[in-house]
Amino acid sequence: MPPKDKEDDKKIVASHRKARQFYEVLEVFEAGLALKGPEVKALRSGQASLDGCFGRADGGELWLENFYIPPYRFAANIEPLDPRRKRKLLLHSNEWRKISTKLTTKGLTLVPLELYFKHGWAKVALGLCRGKTGADRRDDLRKKDARREAQKSFKGAYRG
């Protein structure tokens, strides 16, 4: 049996599809999440929403705010948790310092791009982003259409 590739063990739970549409991603970081047991069970069943979610530096730590994990329905004897509570991001101290200093720059924000399980641990891909203006978004759409038209024109061409 061939050895498992490292990327094979990555199971994507949720992705923020509109993040790349509304933000220009400058850098991507991988962080762990501090979760409670029922939250992990809910994530493993594929329930989560990153819409409206963002990262914030507060009190020497990074937090993921407005991240929605619905209550796990089989956790009957456990006190229900707030589905949109703040969740702590787990990073190395040098990554944390790098992100927190860049967040003080005007116009930069921390946006989660996708949530996944990697080797059994819940991870989130965080993008250090700058918001796009309307003109930037229109420019991206134009480039995307041009690429699509170029692909159509080469569709019947010989590739050998």
DSSP file (Angstrom, degrees, kcal/mol; ACC not computed):
  #  RESIDUE AA STRUCTURE BP1 BP2  ACC     N-H-->O    O-->H-N    N-H-->O    O-->H-N    TCO  KAPPA ALPHA  PHI   PSI    X-CA   Y-CA   Z-CA
    1    1 A M              0   0    0      0, 0.0     3,-0.1     0, 0.0     0, 0.0   0.000 360.0 360.0 360.0 129.1    0.0    0.0    0.0
    2    2 A P        -     0   0    0      0, 0.0     3,-0.1     0, 0.0     2,-0.0  -0.331 360.0 -95.5 -69.3 151.3    1.5    3.4   -1.0
    3    3 A P        -     0   0    0      0, 0.0     2,-0.2     0, 0.0     0, 0.0  -0.344  45.5-101.8 -65.7 147.0    2.2    5.9    1.8
    4    4 A K        -     0   0    0     -3,-0.1     2,-0.2     1,-0.1     5,-0.0  -0.456  32.1-124.5 -70.3 137.1   -0.5    8.5    2.4
    5    5 A D    >>  -     0   0    0     -2,-0.2     3,-0.8     1,-0.1     4,-0.6  -0.541  18.9-122.3 -76.2 148.4    0.1   11.9    0.9
    6    6 A K  G >4 S+     0   0    0      1,-0.3     3,-0.7    -2,-0.2   113,-0.1   0.850 112.3  52.4 -62.4 -34.0   -0.1   14.8    3.5
    7    7 A E  G >4 S+     0   0    0      1,-0.2     3,-1.3     2,-0.1    -1,-0.3   0.698  94.9  71.4 -75.8 -18.5   -2.8   16.5    1.5
    8    8 A D  G <4 S+     0   0    0     -3,-0.8    -1,-0.2     1,-0.3    -2,-0.2   0.781  90.6  60.1 -66.8 -25.3   -4.9   13.4    1.4
    9    9 A D  G << S+     0   0    0     -3,-0.7   110,-1.1    -4,-0.6     2,-0.6   0.241  80.8 105.2 -88.7  14.3   -5.7   13.7    5.1
   10   10 A K  E <   -A  118   0A   0     -3,-1.3     2,-0.6   108,-0.2   108,-0.2  -0.860  47.5-174.1-101.4 116.4   -7.3   17.2    4.7
   11   11 A K  E     -A  117   0A   0    106,-2.5   106,-2.4    -2,-0.6     2,-0.3  -0.930  17.7-142.4-113.2 110.9  -11.1   17.1    4.9
   12   12 A I  E     +A  116   0A   0     -2,-0.6   104,-0.3   104,-0.2     3,-0.1  -0.567  22.8 175.0 -76.4 128.4  -12.7   20.5    4.1
   13   13 A V  E     -     0   0A   0    102,-2.8     2,-0.3     1,-0.4   103,-0.2   0.840  65.1  -2.8 -98.0 -47.3  -15.7   21.3    6.3
   14   14 A A  E     -A  115   0A   0    101,-1.7   101,-3.5    33,-0.1    -1,-0.4  -0.993  57.9-163.6-148.1 149.4  -16.6   24.9    5.2
   15   15 A S  E     -A  114   0A   0     -2,-0.3     2,-1.1    99,-0.3    35,-0.3  -0.986  23.6-130.3-135.6 149.3  -15.3   27.5    2.9
   16   16 A H    >   -     0   0    0     97,-3.1     3,-1.2    -2,-0.3     4,-0.5  -0.780  28.7-179.2 -97.1  90.9  -15.9   31.2    2.6
   17   17 A R  T 3  S+     0   0    0     -2,-1.1     3,-0.5     1,-0.3     4,-0.3   0.838  75.8  50.3 -64.9 -36.8  -16.6   31.5   -1.1
   18   18 A K  T 3> S+     0   0    0      1,-0.2     4,-2.2     2,-0.2     5,-0.3   0.528  86.4  88.0 -83.4  -3.6  -17.2   35.2   -1.2
   19   19 A A  H <> S+     0   0    0     -3,-1.2     4,-2.0     1,-0.2    -1,-0.2   0.929  91.5  44.1 -60.9 -45.5  -14.0   36.1    0.6
   20   20 A R  H  4 S+     0   0    0     -3,-0.5    -1,-0.2    -4,-0.5    -2,-0.2   0.707 112.2  55.2 -74.0 -18.0  -11.9   36.1   -2.6
   21   21 A Q  H  4 S+     0   0    0     -4,-0.3    -1,-0.2    -3,-0.2    -2,-0.2   0.887 119.8  28.3 -77.6 -40.3  -14.6   38.1   -4.4
   22   22 A F  H  < S+     0   0    0     -4,-2.2   110,-2.7   109,-0.1     2,-0.3   0.606 121.7  49.7 -98.2 -13.7  -14.7   40.9   -1.8
   23   23 A Y  E  <  -B  131   0A   0     -4,-2.0     2,-0.7    -5,-0.3   108,-0.2  -0.941  69.5-133.3-129.5 149.3  -11.1   40.8   -0.5
   24   24 A E  E     -B  130   0A   0    106,-3.4   106,-1.9    -2,-0.3     2,-0.6  -0.903  30.6-139.0 -95.6 115.0   -7.7   40.8   -2.0
   25   25 A V  E     +B  129   0A   0     -2,-0.7   104,-0.2   104,-0.2     3,-0.1  -0.662  27.7 173.2 -82.5 118.2   -5.8   38.0   -0.1
   26   26 A L  E     +     0   0A   0    102,-2.8     2,-0.3    -2,-0.6    -1,-0.2   0.844  66.3   2.8 -91.8 -40.4   -2.2   39.1    0.7
   27   27 A E  E     -B  128   0A   0    101,-1.1   101,-3.0     2,-0.0     2,-0.4  -0.990  62.4-143.7-148.5 149.6   -1.0   36.3    2.9
   28   28 A V  E     -B  127   0A   0     -2,-0.3     2,-0.3    99,-0.2    99,-0.2  -0.969  16.6-176.0-121.8 133.3   -2.5   33.0    4.1
   29   29 A F  E     -B  126   0A   0     97,-3.2    97,-3.2    -2,-0.4     2,-0.5  -0.902  18.9-137.3-122.9 152.2   -1.9   31.5    7.6
   30   30 A E  E     +B  125   0A   0     -2,-0.3     2,-0.3    95,-0.2    95,-0.2  -0.949  28.7 174.6-110.8 129.5   -3.0   28.2    9.1
   31   31 A A  E     -B  124   0A   0     93,-2.4    93,-2.8    -2,-0.5    60,-0.2  -0.952  26.1-125.9-133.4 152.2   -4.3   28.2   12.6
   32   32 A G  E     -BC 123  90A   0     58,-2.4    58,-2.7    -2,-0.3     2,-0.4  -0.464  24.7-130.5 -86.1 166.9   -5.8   25.7   15.0
   33   33 A L  E     - C   0  89A   0     89,-1.2     2,-0.9    56,-0.2    89,-0.2  -0.968   5.3-136.1-122.7 136.9   -9.1   26.3   16.8
   34   34 A A        +     0   0    0     54,-2.2    54,-0.4    -2,-0.4     2,-0.3  -0.829  43.4 166.3 -89.2 108.7   -9.8   25.9   20.5
   35   35 A L        -     0   0    0     -2,-0.9     2,-0.2    52,-0.1    52,-0.0  -0.816  34.9-121.6-124.0 160.4  -13.2   24.1   20.5
   36   36 A K     >  -     0   0    0     -2,-0.3     4,-1.8     1,-0.1     3,-0.4  -0.584  39.9 -99.0 -93.7 164.1  -15.4   22.2   22.9
   37   37 A G  H  > S+     0   0    0      1,-0.2     4,-2.0     2,-0.2     3,-0.2   0.887 119.5  47.7 -53.2 -52.4  -16.4   18.6   22.3
   38   38 A P  H  > S+     0   0    0      0, 0.0     4,-2.2     0, 0.0    -1,-0.2   0.827 109.4  56.1 -63.0 -29.7  -19.9   19.1   20.9
   39   39 A E  H  > S+     0   0    0     -3,-0.4     4,-2.3     2,-0.2    -2,-0.2   0.902 106.2  49.5 -67.4 -40.1  -18.6   21.7   18.5
   40   40 A V  H  X S+     0   0    0     -4,-1.8     4,-2.6     2,-0.2    -1,-0.2   0.916 110.5  50.7 -64.1 -42.3  -16.1   19.3   17.1
   41   41 A K  H  X S+     0   0    0     -4,-2.0     4,-1.3     1,-0.2    -2,-0.2   0.908 110.4  49.3 -61.4 -42.5  -18.8   16.7   16.6
   42   42 A A  H  <>S+     0   0    0     -4,-2.2     5,-1.9     1,-0.2    -1,-0.2   0.890 112.0  48.8 -64.5 -39.2  -21.0   19.3   14.8
   43   43 A L  H ><5S+     0   0    0     -4,-2.3     3,-2.2     1,-0.2    -2,-0.2   0.906 106.7  55.4 -66.8 -41.3  -18.0   20.2   12.5
   44   44 A R  H 3<5S+     0   0    0     -4,-2.6    -1,-0.2     1,-0.3    -2,-0.2   0.795 102.8  56.6 -63.3 -26.5  -17.3   16.5   11.8
   45   45 A S  T 3<5S-     0   0    0     -4,-1.3    -1,-0.3    -5,-0.2    -2,-0.2   0.411 124.6-107.1 -84.4   3.7  -20.9   16.2   10.6
   46   46 A G  T < 5S+     0   0    0     -3,-2.2     2,-0.6     1,-0.2    -3,-0.2   0.744  72.7 138.2  85.1  25.9  -20.2   19.0    8.1
   47   47 A Q      < +     0   0    0     -5,-1.9     2,-0.3    23,-0.1    -1,-0.2  -0.909  23.1 105.8-110.9 115.3  -22.1   21.9    9.8
   48   48 A A        -     0   0    0     -2,-0.6     2,-0.4   -35,-0.2    21,-0.2  -0.929  43.5-148.3-173.9 157.7  -20.5   25.3    9.9
   49   49 A S  B     -H   68   0B   0     19,-2.0    19,-1.7    -2,-0.3   -33,-0.1  -0.978   9.8-176.4-140.9 126.3  -20.7   28.7    8.3
   50   50 A L    >   +     0   0    0     -2,-0.4     3,-1.9   -35,-0.3     2,-0.2   0.382  45.1 126.8 -98.1   1.7  -17.9   31.2    7.8
   51   51 A D  T 3  S+     0   0    0      1,-0.3    17,-0.1   -36,-0.1     3,-0.1  -0.421  83.3   5.9 -64.9 128.7  -20.1   34.0    6.4
   52   52 A G  T 3  S+     0   0    0      1,-0.3    -1,-0.3    -2,-0.2     2,-0.2   0.558  98.9 138.2  77.6   8.9  -19.6   37.2    8.3
   53   53 A C    <   +     0   0    0     -3,-1.9     2,-0.3    59,-0.1    -1,-0.3  -0.588  23.8 167.7 -88.8 147.7  -16.7   35.7   10.3
   54   54 A F  E     -D   65   0A   0     11,-1.8    11,-3.0    -2,-0.2     2,-0.3  -0.978  30.5-115.6-154.1 162.5  -13.5   37.6   11.0
   55   55 A G  E     -DE  64 110A   0     55,-2.8    55,-0.6    -2,-0.3     2,-0.3  -0.783  27.5-173.9-103.8 148.6  -10.4   37.5   13.1
   56   56 A R  E     -D   63   0A   0      7,-2.5     7,-2.8    -2,-0.3     2,-0.5  -0.999  23.2-132.9-143.9 138.2   -9.5   40.0   15.8
   57   57 A A  E     +D   62   0A   0     -2,-0.3     2,-0.3     5,-0.2     5,-0.2  -0.807  38.3 163.1 -88.7 125.6   -6.4   40.5   18.1
   58   58 A D  E >   -D   61   0A   0      3,-3.2     3,-0.9    -2,-0.5    -2,-0.1  -0.939  58.9 -11.9-150.0 120.4   -7.6   41.1   21.6
   59   59 A G  T 3  S-     0   0    0     -2,-0.3     3,-0.1     1,-0.2    -1,-0.0   0.855 126.8 -49.4  63.2  38.1   -5.6   40.9   24.9
   60   60 A G  T 3  S+     0   0    0      1,-0.2     2,-0.3    36,-0.0    -1,-0.2   0.625 123.7  87.0  78.6  12.4   -2.5   39.3   23.4
   61   61 A E  E <  S-D   58   0A   0     -3,-0.9    -3,-3.2    29,-0.0     2,-0.4  -0.942  73.6-120.9-138.7 159.9   -4.5   36.6   21.6
   62   62 A L  E     -D   57   0A   0     27,-0.5    27,-2.7    -2,-0.3     2,-0.4  -0.877  29.9-168.1-103.0 137.1   -6.2   36.1   18.3
   63   63 A W  E     -DF  56  88A   0     -7,-2.8    -7,-2.5    -2,-0.4     2,-0.6  -0.933  20.2-138.3-126.1 146.8   -9.9   35.3   18.2
   64   64 A L  E     -DF  55  87A   0     23,-3.3    23,-2.1    -2,-0.4     3,-0.3  -0.929  31.2-165.0-102.5 117.7  -12.3   34.2   15.5
   65   65 A E  E     +D   54   0A   0    -11,-3.0   -11,-1.8    -2,-0.6     3,-0.1  -0.775  59.1  14.5-110.8 150.8  -15.6   36.0   15.9
   66   66 A N  S    S+     0   0    0     18,-0.7     2,-0.6    -2,-0.3    -1,-0.2   0.743  77.8 152.4  64.2  27.3  -19.0   35.5   14.5
   67   67 A F        -     0   0    0     18,-0.4     2,-0.6    -3,-0.3    -1,-0.2  -0.800  37.3-141.9 -89.5 120.7  -18.1   31.9   13.4
   68   68 A Y  B     +H   49   0B   0    -19,-1.7   -19,-2.0    -2,-0.6    16,-0.2  -0.759  29.5 165.9 -95.7 117.7  -21.3   29.8   13.4
   69   69 A I        -     0   0    0     14,-1.9    16,-0.1    -2,-0.6   -21,-0.1  -0.980  34.1-132.6-121.9 115.0  -21.3   26.2   14.6
   70   70 A P        -     0   0    0      0, 0.0   -28,-0.1     0, 0.0   -23,-0.1  -0.280  34.7 -88.3 -66.2 153.2  -24.8   24.9   15.2
   71   71 A P        -     0   0    0      0, 0.0     2,-0.5     0, 0.0   -32,-0.1  -0.329  43.0-111.5 -60.9 140.8  -25.5   23.1   18.4
   72   72 A Y    >   -     0   0    0      1,-0.1     3,-1.3    -3,-0.1   -33,-0.1  -0.641  24.2-149.0 -76.1 121.8  -24.8   19.3   18.2
   73   73 A R  T 3  S+     0   0    0     -2,-0.5    -1,-0.1     1,-0.3   -31,-0.0   0.698  90.6  55.5 -72.4 -19.5  -28.3   17.7   18.5
   74   74 A F  T 3  S+     0   0    0      1,-0.1     2,-1.6   -36,-0.1     3,-0.3   0.448  79.8  94.2 -92.8   0.7  -27.1   14.5   20.2
   75   75 A A    <   +     0   0    0     -3,-1.3     3,-0.5     1,-0.2    -1,-0.1  -0.573  47.2 152.4 -89.3  73.2  -25.4   16.4   23.1
   76   76 A A        +     0   0    0     -2,-1.6    -1,-0.2     1,-0.2    -2,-0.1   0.893  66.0  42.5 -74.9 -42.1  -28.5   16.1   25.3
   77   77 A N  S    S+     0   0    0     -3,-0.3     2,-0.4     2,-0.1    -1,-0.2   0.339  98.0  88.9 -92.7   9.4  -26.9   16.2   28.8
   78   78 A I  S    S-     0   0    0     -3,-0.5     3,-0.1     3,-0.0    -3,-0.0  -0.869  88.2-105.4-107.5 139.7  -24.4   18.9   28.0
   79   79 A E        -     0   0    0     -2,-0.4    -2,-0.1     1,-0.1    -3,-0.0  -0.416  45.2-109.8 -61.0 128.4  -25.2   22.6   28.5
   80   80 A P        -     0   0    0      0, 0.0     2,-0.2     0, 0.0    -1,-0.1  -0.339  30.9-137.3 -65.6 141.5  -25.7   24.1   25.0
   81   81 A L        -     0   0    0      1,-0.1    -3,-0.0    -3,-0.1     3,-0.0  -0.625  27.4 -95.0 -95.3 155.2  -23.0   26.5   23.8
   82   82 A D    >   -     0   0    0     -2,-0.2     3,-1.5     1,-0.2   -13,-0.1  -0.573  31.5-143.1 -66.7 123.5  -23.6   29.9   22.1
   83   83 A P  T 3  S+     0   0    0      0, 0.0   -14,-1.9     0, 0.0    -1,-0.2   0.746  97.7  40.8 -64.1 -23.0  -23.3   29.0   18.3
   84   84 A R  T 3  S+     0   0    0    -16,-0.2   -18,-0.7   -18,-0.1   -17,-0.1   0.016  84.4 138.6-113.7  27.2  -21.6   32.4   17.6
   85   85 A R    <   -     0   0    0     -3,-1.5   -18,-0.4   -16,-0.1     2,-0.2  -0.246  63.5 -90.2 -69.0 160.7  -19.2   32.6   20.6
   86   86 A K        -     0   0    0    -21,-0.1     2,-0.4   -20,-0.1   -21,-0.2  -0.484  42.2-157.8 -69.4 139.5  -15.6   33.8   20.2
   87   87 A R  E     -F   64   0A   0    -23,-2.1   -23,-3.3    -2,-0.2     2,-0.2  -0.982  16.1-120.3-124.3 135.2  -13.2   31.0   19.5
   88   88 A K  E     -F   63   0A   0     -2,-0.4   -54,-2.2   -54,-0.4     2,-0.4  -0.485  19.7-138.2 -76.1 137.0   -9.5   31.2   20.2
   89   89 A L  E     -C   33   0A   0    -27,-2.7     2,-0.7    -2,-0.2   -27,-0.5  -0.810  12.4-142.8 -94.7 134.5   -7.0   30.8   17.3
   90   90 A L  E     +C   32   0A   0    -58,-2.7   -58,-2.4    -2,-0.4     2,-0.3  -0.869  36.2 149.5-104.2 113.2   -4.0   28.7   18.1
   91   91 A L        -     0   0    0     -2,-0.7     2,-0.1   -60,-0.2   -60,-0.1  -0.903  51.0 -93.4-135.4 161.2   -0.8   30.0   16.4
   92   92 A H     >  -     0   0    0     -2,-0.3     4,-2.6     1,-0.1     3,-0.2  -0.464  43.5-113.5 -69.7 152.7    2.9   30.0   17.1
   93   93 A S  H  > S+     0   0    0      1,-0.2     4,-2.5     2,-0.2     5,-0.2   0.848 115.8  52.9 -62.4 -35.6    4.0   33.2   18.8
   94   94 A N  H  > S+     0   0    0      2,-0.2     4,-1.9     1,-0.2    -1,-0.2   0.888 111.5  46.5 -69.3 -35.9    6.0   34.5   15.9
   95   95 A E  H  > S+     0   0    0     -3,-0.2     4,-2.6     2,-0.2     5,-0.2   0.914 111.7  52.0 -66.8 -42.3    3.0   34.1   13.5
   96   96 A W  H  X S+     0   0    0     -4,-2.6     4,-2.8     1,-0.2     5,-0.2   0.927 110.6  47.3 -60.1 -45.8    0.8   35.8   16.1
   97   97 A R  H  X S+     0   0    0     -4,-2.5     4,-2.2     1,-0.2     5,-0.2   0.912 111.7  50.9 -61.7 -42.6    3.1   38.8   16.3
   98   98 A K  H  X S+     0   0    0     -4,-1.9     4,-1.6     1,-0.2    -2,-0.2   0.922 114.5  43.1 -61.4 -45.6    3.4   39.0   12.5
   99   99 A I  H  X S+     0   0    0     -4,-2.6     4,-2.1     1,-0.2    -2,-0.2   0.930 112.9  51.1 -67.4 -46.1   -0.4   39.0   12.1
  100  100 A S  H  X S+     0   0    0     -4,-2.8     4,-0.8     1,-0.2    -1,-0.2   0.859 110.3  49.1 -64.8 -34.8   -1.2   41.4   15.0
  101  101 A T  H  < S+     0   0    0     -4,-2.2     3,-0.5    -5,-0.2     4,-0.4   0.889 112.6  48.1 -70.5 -36.5    1.3   44.0   13.7
  102  102 A K  H >< S+     0   0    0     -4,-1.6     3,-1.0    -5,-0.2    -2,-0.2   0.802 103.7  61.4 -73.0 -27.0   -0.1   43.8   10.2
  103  103 A L  H 3< S+     0   0    0     -4,-2.1    -1,-0.2     1,-0.2     5,-0.2   0.747  94.3  63.2 -69.7 -22.2   -3.7   44.1   11.6
  104  104 A T  T 3< S+     0   0    0     -4,-0.8    -1,-0.2    -3,-0.5     2,-0.2   0.711  82.3  99.4 -73.8 -18.3   -2.8   47.5   13.0
  105  105 A T  S X  S-     0   0    0     -3,-1.0     3,-1.5    -4,-0.4     2,-0.1  -0.480  89.8-104.6 -67.4 135.9   -2.2   48.7    9.4
  106  106 A K  T 3  S+     0   0    0      1,-0.2    -1,-0.1    -2,-0.2     3,-0.1  -0.396 100.9  18.9 -65.4 132.9   -5.2   50.6    8.1
  107  107 A G  T 3  S+     0   0    0      1,-0.3    24,-0.8    -4,-0.1     2,-0.4   0.345  94.2 115.2  93.9  -5.9   -7.4   48.6    5.7
  108  108 A L  E <   + G   0 130A   0     -3,-1.5     2,-0.3    -5,-0.2    -1,-0.3  -0.790  37.1 174.6-100.3 142.7   -6.2   45.1    6.6
  109  109 A T  E     - G   0 129A   0     20,-2.4    20,-3.1    -2,-0.4     2,-0.6  -0.946  32.3-118.4-140.4 160.9   -8.4   42.5    8.1
  110  110 A L  E     +EG  55 128A   0    -55,-0.6   -55,-2.8    -2,-0.3    18,-0.2  -0.904  35.3 179.6-105.4 115.0   -8.2   38.8    9.0
  111  111 A V  E     - G   0 127A   0     16,-2.7    16,-3.5    -2,-0.6     2,-0.4  -0.957  27.7-126.9-121.0 129.7  -10.7   36.7    7.1
  112  112 A P  E     - G   0 126A   0      0, 0.0    14,-0.3     0, 0.0   -59,-0.1  -0.612  22.6-175.5 -74.1 130.9  -11.2   32.9    7.4
  113  113 A L  E     -     0   0A   0     12,-3.7   -97,-3.1    -2,-0.4     2,-0.3   0.846  63.0  -9.3 -94.7 -42.2  -11.0   31.3    3.9
  114  114 A E  E     -AG  15 125A   0     11,-1.0    11,-2.8   -99,-0.3     2,-0.4  -0.992  53.3-141.4-156.5 155.9  -11.8   27.7    4.8
  115  115 A L  E     +AG  14 124A   0   -101,-3.5  -102,-2.8    -2,-0.3  -101,-1.7  -0.963  34.8 153.8-118.4 133.8  -12.2   25.3    7.7
  116  116 A Y  E     -AG  12 123A   0      7,-2.6     7,-3.5    -2,-0.4     2,-0.5  -0.967  43.0-112.2-153.7 165.4  -10.9   21.8    7.6
  117  117 A F  E     -AG  11 122A   0   -106,-2.4  -106,-2.5    -2,-0.3     2,-0.5  -0.926  30.0-174.6-103.7 128.7   -9.6   18.8    9.5
  118  118 A K  E >  S-AG  10 121A   0      3,-2.7     3,-1.7    -2,-0.5  -108,-0.2  -0.976  73.9 -18.6-128.1 116.9   -6.0   18.0    9.0
  119  119 A H  T 3  S-     0   0    0   -110,-1.1    -1,-0.1    -2,-0.5  -109,-0.1   0.836 129.7 -52.5  53.8  35.7   -4.6   14.8   10.7
  120  120 A G  T 3  S+     0   0    0   -111,-0.4     2,-0.4     1,-0.3    -1,-0.3   0.349 115.7 112.0  87.9  -5.2   -7.7   14.9   13.0
  121  121 A W  E <  S- G   0 118A   0     -3,-1.7    -3,-2.7   -89,-0.0     2,-0.5  -0.826  71.0-118.4-105.1 140.2   -7.2   18.5   14.2
  122  122 A A  E     + G   0 117A   0     -2,-0.4   -89,-1.2    -5,-0.2     2,-0.3  -0.638  41.6 177.0 -76.1 124.1   -9.6   21.3   13.3
  123  123 A K  E     -BG  32 116A   0     -7,-3.5    -7,-2.6    -2,-0.5     2,-0.4  -0.898  18.8-154.8-127.1 155.9   -7.7   24.0   11.3
  124  124 A V  E     -BG  31 115A   0    -93,-2.8   -93,-2.4    -2,-0.3     2,-0.7  -1.000  14.4-137.5-132.4 134.7   -8.7   27.2    9.7
  125  125 A A  E     -BG  30 114A   0    -11,-2.8   -12,-3.7    -2,-0.4   -11,-1.0  -0.825  26.1-161.5 -90.0 117.4   -7.0   29.0    6.8
  126  126 A L  E     -BG  29 112A   0    -97,-3.2   -97,-3.2    -2,-0.7     2,-0.5  -0.850   3.7-154.5-104.8 132.9   -6.8   32.7    7.6
  127  127 A G  E     -BG  28 111A   0    -16,-3.5   -16,-2.7    -2,-0.4     2,-0.8  -0.916  13.1-141.0-108.4 130.1   -6.2   35.3    4.9
  128  128 A L  E     -BG  27 110A   0   -101,-3.0  -102,-2.8    -2,-0.5  -101,-1.1  -0.810  44.7-176.8 -83.5 111.8   -4.7   38.6    5.7
  129  129 A C  E     -BG  25 109A   0    -20,-3.1   -20,-2.4    -2,-0.8     2,-0.4  -0.747  35.2-151.8-124.2 157.8   -6.9   40.7    3.3
  130  130 A R  E     -BG  24 108A   0   -106,-1.9  -106,-3.4    -2,-0.3   -22,-0.2  -0.990  38.4-109.4-122.0 134.4   -7.5   44.1    1.9
  131  131 A G  E     -B   23   0A   0    -24,-0.8     2,-0.3    -2,-0.4  -108,-0.2  -0.341  29.1-130.6 -66.0 141.2  -11.0   45.0    0.8
  132  132 A K        -     0   0    0   -110,-2.7     2,-0.1    -2,-0.0    -1,-0.1  -0.675  14.9-134.7 -90.7 146.7  -11.7   45.4   -2.9
  133  133 A T     >  -     0   0    0     -2,-0.3     4,-2.0     1,-0.1     5,-0.2  -0.419  33.2 -98.1 -87.4 173.2  -13.4   48.4   -4.3
  134  134 A G  H  > S+     0   0    0      1,-0.2     4,-2.1     2,-0.2     5,-0.2   0.873 125.0  52.8 -59.5 -38.2  -16.2   48.1   -6.9
  135  135 A A  H  > S+     0   0    0      1,-0.2     4,-2.3     2,-0.2    -1,-0.2   0.891 107.4  51.6 -66.4 -39.5  -13.7   48.9   -9.7
  136  136 A D  H  > S+     0   0    0      2,-0.2     4,-2.3     1,-0.2    -1,-0.2   0.911 110.0  49.1 -62.5 -42.6  -11.4   46.2   -8.5
  137  137 A R  H  X S+     0   0    0     -4,-2.0     4,-2.1     2,-0.2    -2,-0.2   0.902 111.3  48.9 -65.4 -40.4  -14.2   43.6   -8.5
  138  138 A R  H  X S+     0   0    0     -4,-2.1     4,-2.2     2,-0.2    -1,-0.2   0.894 109.7  52.9 -65.0 -38.8  -15.3   44.6  -12.0
  139  139 A D  H  X S+     0   0    0     -4,-2.3     4,-2.3     2,-0.2    -2,-0.2   0.911 108.3  50.1 -61.4 -43.6  -11.7   44.4  -13.2
  140  140 A D  H  X S+     0   0    0     -4,-2.3     4,-2.4     1,-0.2    -2,-0.2   0.898 109.6  50.9 -62.1 -41.3  -11.5   40.8  -11.8
  141  141 A L  H  X S+     0   0    0     -4,-2.1     4,-2.4     2,-0.2    -1,-0.2   0.899 109.2  51.4 -63.3 -40.1  -14.7   39.9  -13.6
  142  142 A R  H  X S+     0   0    0     -4,-2.2     4,-2.3     2,-0.2    -2,-0.2   0.929 111.2  47.0 -61.5 -45.9  -13.3   41.2  -16.8
  143  143 A K  H  X S+     0   0    0     -4,-2.3     4,-2.3     1,-0.2    -2,-0.2   0.891 111.5  51.3 -62.8 -40.4  -10.1   39.2  -16.5
  144  144 A K  H  X S+     0   0    0     -4,-2.4     4,-2.2     2,-0.2    -1,-0.2   0.911 110.7  48.1 -64.0 -43.3  -12.1   36.1  -15.6
  145  145 A D  H  X S+     0   0    0     -4,-2.4     4,-2.5     2,-0.2    -2,-0.2   0.895 110.6  51.6 -63.7 -40.5  -14.3   36.5  -18.7
  146  146 A A  H  X S+     0   0    0     -4,-2.3     4,-2.2     2,-0.2    -2,-0.2   0.908 110.3  48.7 -63.9 -41.6  -11.2   37.0  -20.9
  147  147 A R  H  X S+     0   0    0     -4,-2.3     4,-2.2     2,-0.2    -1,-0.2   0.912 111.2  50.2 -62.5 -42.4   -9.7   33.8  -19.5
  148  148 A R  H  X S+     0   0    0     -4,-2.2     4,-2.0     2,-0.2    -2,-0.2   0.903 110.8  49.1 -63.2 -42.5  -12.9   31.9  -20.2
  149  149 A E  H  X S+     0   0    0     -4,-2.5     4,-2.1     2,-0.2    -1,-0.2   0.889 110.1  51.4 -64.2 -39.8  -13.1   33.2  -23.8
  150  150 A A  H  X S+     0   0    0     -4,-2.2     4,-1.4     1,-0.2    -2,-0.2   0.898 109.0  50.8 -64.4 -40.0   -9.5   32.3  -24.4
  151  151 A Q  H  X S+     0   0    0     -4,-2.2     4,-0.5     1,-0.2    -2,-0.2   0.894 109.7  50.8 -63.6 -39.8  -10.2   28.7  -23.1
  152  152 A K  H >< S+     0   0    0     -4,-2.0     3,-0.8     1,-0.2     4,-0.4   0.892 107.8  52.4 -64.0 -39.6  -13.2   28.5  -25.4
  153  153 A S  H 3< S+     0   0    0     -4,-2.1     3,-0.3     1,-0.2    -1,-0.2   0.805 113.7  43.2 -68.9 -28.7  -11.1   29.6  -28.4
  154  154 A F  H >< S+     0   0    0     -4,-1.4     3,-0.8     1,-0.2    -1,-0.2   0.467  87.4  96.6 -92.3  -2.0   -8.5   26.9  -27.7
  155  155 A K  T << S+     0   0    0     -3,-0.8    -1,-0.2    -4,-0.5    -2,-0.1   0.882  91.9  34.2 -58.5 -43.2  -11.0   24.2  -27.0
  156  156 A G  T 3  S+     0   0    0     -4,-0.4    -1,-0.3    -3,-0.3    -2,-0.1   0.515  96.2 110.4 -89.9  -4.5  -10.9   22.6  -30.5
  157  157 A A  S <  S-     0   0    0     -3,-0.8     2,-0.3     1,-0.1    -3,-0.0  -0.341  78.4-101.7 -73.3 152.0   -7.2   23.3  -31.1
  158  158 A Y        -     0   0    0      1,-0.0     2,-0.6    -2,-0.0    -1,-0.1  -0.563  32.3-165.9 -74.3 130.3   -4.7   20.4  -31.2
  159  159 A R              0   0    0     -2,-0.3    -1,-0.0     1,-0.1    -5,-0.0  -0.860 360.0 360.0-117.7  95.7   -2.7   20.1  -28.0
  160  160 A G              0   0    0     -2,-0.6    -1,-0.1     0, 0.0    -2,-0.0   0.407 360.0 360.0-145.0 360.0    0.2   17.8  -28.7
